[in-house]
Amino acid sequence: MSKAEFPSTSKPLPAPAMGEPFLLTPGPLTTSLETKQAMLRDWGSWDADFNKATAEIRQQLVQMAGVNDDSYTCVPLQGSGTFSVEAALATAIARDGKALLLMNGAYGKRAAQTLDYLNRQYIFLDKGDYLPPQPDEVAEILDKNPDITDVFLVHCETSSGILNPLKAIADVVKSRGKGLIVDAMSSFGAVPVTVDEVPFDVLVSSANKCIEGIPGFGFVIIRRSLLEQAQGRAHSLSLDLLEQWRYMERTGQWRFTPPTHSVVAFHKALEQHAAEGGVAGRHARYSNNRDTLVAGMRAMGFETLLEDAWLSPIITTFFCPAHPNFQFKRFYDELKARNFIIYPGKLTIAESFRIGCIGQIDEAIVNQLLNAIKQSLHVMGVDDCSPAEITKAS
Ligand SMILES: *Cc1c(COP(=O)(O)O)cnc(C)c1O
């Protein structure tokens, strides 16, 4: 039972530095040694070389979204991803505007909380823990509520791992002439989103997800004409995206102290992203991680929350086994002792846990993880991984 059964097939990525565990989490995640090494020096925020890195990052991110002219710009902003989402919502939605929030998890709910703080009007479609919002439902709501100005959608809802039907919803939103704000935090860089396919107005992501940088800042890719209309909308000095952009355009610098080490690490991470084949290359590696993970887990008797069609290559939710010896805390500790960090679940319907497929992880490492899971279950005395009866997504 404790014998390794999931073979290493490919040439493995190097292990993280000196005994660090692998982070099978949706960010912060395992970064490469090269990216870590980029942080081994200090930078002045006025320095021309540092500002060059900022400029290149902004340009490369806009290009990653399929933009080849100056109709969109990229504004990086200090803080975690949520800071950028808040700044983006405040910028994109006029003070007398009204948003439709499409929710199926924690990050959709967080957008509602944010709009409460911002004092913006909204209505929402809440699909619960894991069901996707459907394009025809969105069309119906928009047709019944002509005063809606903007629609907000989370691309990969990281709380379940579902990949929401972004393109189909974007088409509906655009056919009604509404603004589209996409939280692509956990998908950008690994799932293709380009303006020709998905006509978004605003897209938000951050440094420590699929581009495999470290935490420190987020970024907003935004239609320039929309940004230019945003005068007077911001509710906060430090989250004023328009001012951040103006200052950066004028001086090449960040408006307030930049997260210098995070910026240079991200610059290095972007080089590696390109070397891997860009979004397509990363999508291929993460998808293979997911396929290896899901097949291996199912072979042990685990069940996924989602049907295959909705599984993202970002993170997967598994139900906890109903076996009386299974306790998540113990499972977590056993895996940590074997050098893997997993992530608790966030469902209200059932006990669950999540395993990320992103970061410097490949098939060989996923197979090591599967062996570690097998060993952990063995020492816990869990010989049946089937979950309690639940109603599953379809
Ligand atoms: C990670 C993430 C965020 C931002 O979370 P922070 O903790 O503020 O970085 C927002 N939306 C989604 C979908 C995410 O996965």
The ligand as a MOL file (V3000), in Angstrom:
LIG
                    3D

  0  0  0     0  0            999 V3000
M  V30 BEGIN CTAB
M  V30 COUNTS 15 15 0 0 0
M  V30 BEGIN ATOM
M  V30 1 C -6.6010 35.0570 -5.2650 0
M  V30 2 C -7.8440 35.6160 -5.7840 0
M  V30 3 C -8.2340 36.9510 -5.5090 0
M  V30 4 C -7.4160 37.8870 -4.6680 0
M  V30 5 O -7.1640 37.4240 -3.4090 0
M  V30 6 P -6.0330 38.1190 -2.5200 0
M  V30 7 O -6.0060 37.2630 -1.3120 0
M  V30 8 O -6.4560 39.5130 -2.2480 0
M  V30 9 O -4.7770 38.0980 -3.3350 0
M  V30 10 C -9.3800 37.4320 -6.1150 0
M  V30 11 N -10.1280 36.6640 -6.9190 0
M  V30 12 C -9.8020 35.3900 -7.1850 0
M  V30 13 C -10.6830 34.5920 -8.1130 0
M  V30 14 C -8.6590 34.8180 -6.6300 0
M  V30 15 O -8.3320 33.5380 -6.9090 0
M  V30 END ATOM
M  V30 BEGIN BOND
M  V30 1 1 1 2
M  V30 2 1 2 3
M  V30 3 2 2 14
M  V30 4 1 3 4
M  V30 5 2 3 10
M  V30 6 1 4 5
M  V30 7 1 5 6
M  V30 8 2 6 7
M  V30 9 1 6 8
M  V30 10 1 6 9
M  V30 11 1 10 11
M  V30 12 2 11 12
M  V30 13 1 12 13
M  V30 14 1 12 14
M  V30 15 1 14 15
M  V30 END BOND
M  V30 END CTAB
M  END
